[in-house]
Amino acid sequence: MKNNIYVYIMVSAAVTYAIRVLPLLFMRKNVTNTFIKSFLYYVPYVTLSVMTFPAMIEASASLAAGIASFAVGVLLSFLGANLFITAAGSCCALYVLELILC
C-alpha cells in the first residue's frame, strides 16, 4: 500500500471519534459502580503522568539530574506548593544540577 498521509489522518480521526462516541451509544444510564467511577475519575491524571514522566527523566543531559529534579518536584508537591512553584522548582533544580554534573 502506498504511503498516503491522508489515509493516516483519516484513520486517526476515525479512531479518535469512535473513542468519544462509543461510550455515548452504549451507556444509557449513569454509572453507579464505585470502582468504574473512580477509574474514570483518575484516567486523565494517569494519562498525563504516563506521558510526562519519561520526558522529565530523559530530557536532561544527565539521567541523575533528571531523577533529582523529579524528586524535587515530588517533594514540593507533597509540601503543598502550587503547580507553578513545583514546575519552577523542578526546572531550577535541573538547571543547577546540569551545571554541576555536565
Secondary structure, DSSP 8 states (H G I E B T S, - for coil): ----HHHHHHHHHHHHHHHHHHHHHH--S----HHHHHHHHHHHHHHHHHHHHHHHHHSSS-HHHHHHHHHHHHHHHHTT--HHHHHHHHHHHHHHHHHHH-
